[in-house]
């Protein structure tokens, strides 16, 4: 029922246990503050990245939109019966990217 555990696995488990046991003690060495300054600084930094993330999402949306438009045009031009499905998928992807951009702006802004 019990399998033999290799000694290297045992020593790795012991090391991981010892390291995780000391993490709370090491977290409080920093100076006794409640960390509000660090959280404020992190929030400001993340808000600064929101504009860049929104620009990247917009660029990805344009790229995906162009690729989808070319795909739909190709299917329409060739008379493919799946043209309507491709158009719905393309429109759904565009709506999703708009929604993600809006949510990111609301969440980080």
Secondary structure as UniProt FT lines:
FT   HELIX           7..27
FT   TURN            28..30
FT   HELIX           36..78
FT   TURN            81..82
FT   HELIX           83..108
//
